[in-house]
Amino acid sequence: MSRRCSDDAPALSLPVRPLPWPKTAGRTLAGGWRAAWWLATPVLLAVLLAGVPLSARAGGGPENVMLVVNAASPASIEVANAWIALRNIPPINVLMLPWEGSLETIPIGTFREEILRPILQAIDGRRLSSQIDQIVYSTDFPWRIDFKEELPAPLVGQDHFPSASLTGLSTQYAAVLSRQPTYLEVGSNRYWRPLSDDGIPRETQGFRSWYGWGAAGELLEAGGPRYLLSTMLGVTHGDANTVAEVVSGLASAAAADGTRPIGTIYFAVNKDVRSTTRSRDFSAIVRELARHGVQGELFEGTLPVRKKDVAGLMTGTPSFVWDKAASTIVPGAICENLTSFGGIFTPNTGQTNLAEFIRSGAAGSSGTVIEPYALQDKFPHPSIQVHYARGACLAEAFYQSIRSPYQILVVGDPLCQPWGLIPRITATIASDSSALETGRVLAGKVLIEPVGQVPKHAHTTPAGKPVHVDRFEFFVDGVRHGQCAEGESQQLDTTELADGHHELRVVGISSSSVETQGRLVARFTAANHGRTLALGVTPERVRANGTVRVSVAGKGLEGVTLFCNGRVIGRTTGPEATVEVPADVLGVGKVTIRATGRAGFGIANTVNAEPVTIDVLPMN
């Protein structure tokens, strides 16, 4: 079941029942992008956090994540730079949040006020509330949250280590903000998909932050708890991965999208409680995978030995060394181990943590950050592999398979979608029937006609109808501004945009319950007010201990602001100037520098330069 709503909801509004999907052609796409989203003043999220229904979109795309980067950590910035480039994350979706506290454990009050609340305020202040479905952390944030100070009275003296994970509590953000620890309840995650008697999930459902969920997991038209899926791209502090290992894993995962990898998902059967806790459903899961053309196999032991086609793994063992198995993980694989300390990165725990899977090529894994005991509800059910094979992205697959995720840390590329049936999106400009493509100069009002095609081997909907692209959403410079149904068109009013560079994303959404996305990204120049701004950056390749010279040149400008990945890196006065920026501020990797100039108040006096991408290399 998917829900649709007509116009974009404001960031804050009174709770209302979602409106039916619009059937009016030519809805206006404009009025939002003022070239200076970074100057928006954050406001409180009181109504949003109470569960305001927002308008429909497809999750699982770069426009739907808020990437949180530790601006005080070179490792966090480097990993983020890599993922931004791999996934084409819009700069408005990147939050640089300096964090110099513990990278292991912090109190829940500190987490709420210094990490979670600033993230939610940034989402709201940047007018992204109607589109963000996921909070994604780069490296170097604390992976464990101590909630002893808010432990319910009946548990005082009973729970001696009241700890939760960074991703688990971020997902249940509303409970954290309200200081109501409902995340402790069994079945606290109602996005978890109910199982049939044989352990097979009855459905796989795409995720939206505005969806409400009933007690039986039903998608509600009004009411019900709401969530934000949360993951970490990697852990690089303590007994964890190197930055290079994390970046390599992210690159492999991004390349796996839509490839329908040839391989086998392995399920380990042994007498360890770590295996027996969830092994009873393995056989049924393998049969269900076969229905989707994905091979599964049960084996005795802990790791598949000398297998070159590990497309996924469910095992249970306290410790292992992947290299000793002499097996190869296929790009995009989810590899899971049910053990007590899989999400703990302090040295010498006596157990192997999830970093071993990431190091060996897995797209994602998870582990608990405190002793959870062998309770299935606290770990991914083997149905995670079914959701993945049905086309869900990695984050959706994880959270549809965990009933009580508060102690589990989910790590990897949340957007990885190896079995996703990704639509191909094209669009034309109605006035001359020409293709919408990068490099166009546009003026006035432009009517855009989108078209979507799904792969020929796409599944049918539950009603037996072929899957197709049934709606489109439009993003200008990362901000969602409009939508239209299949066969309709969308109007882009460029007069309400700053002159100069912009990016238009046309996102097509499939009619399946997974709501798979495809996208067309076109960069264009708006030319309505006669303003121009040139941006130059030298050198194009620089060591991280070097300096970057950023030059701007325009006419009649009062000043120019320079940006890189979600933060200001410099300001100038006058129409021409050069600013020197330490390269370590930008971080290692491919980075894109942007500039916006102003000649006064109003959109007619604003202009964006063509961005410049450079390579920042590690220090000698």
Secondary structure, DSSP 8 states (H G I E B T S, - for coil): -----SS---SS------------S-EEE-S---S-GGG------HHHHTT--------SSGGGEEEEE-TT-HHHHHHHHHHHHHHT--GGGEEE----S-SSEEEHHHHIIIIIHHHHHHHHHTT-TTT--EEEE-SSS-SEEE-GGG--GGGTTT-SS-EEEHHHHHHTHHHHHHT--GGGSTT--TTS--B-TTS-BS------TT-EE-TTS-EESS-S----EEEES---SSSS--HHHHHHHHHHHHHTTT-----EEEEEE-SSHHHHTTGGGHHHHHHHHHHTT-EEEEEESSS--S-S-EEEEEE--S---HHHHT--EEEEEEEEE--TTTT--SS--SS--THHHHHTT-SEEEEESS---S-GGGS--TTHHHHHHTT--HHHHHHTS-S-GGGEEEEE-TT--TT----EEEEEETTTTEE--TTEEE-SEEEEEEEEE--TT--B-TTS-B--EEEEEEEETTEEEEEEETT--EEEEGGGS-EEEEEEEEEEEESSTT--EEEEEEEEEE-SS---EEEEEE-SEEETTSEEEEEEEESS-SEEEEEETTEEEEEEESSEEEEEEEHHHH-SEEEEEEEEEESSSSGGGEEE---EEEEEE---
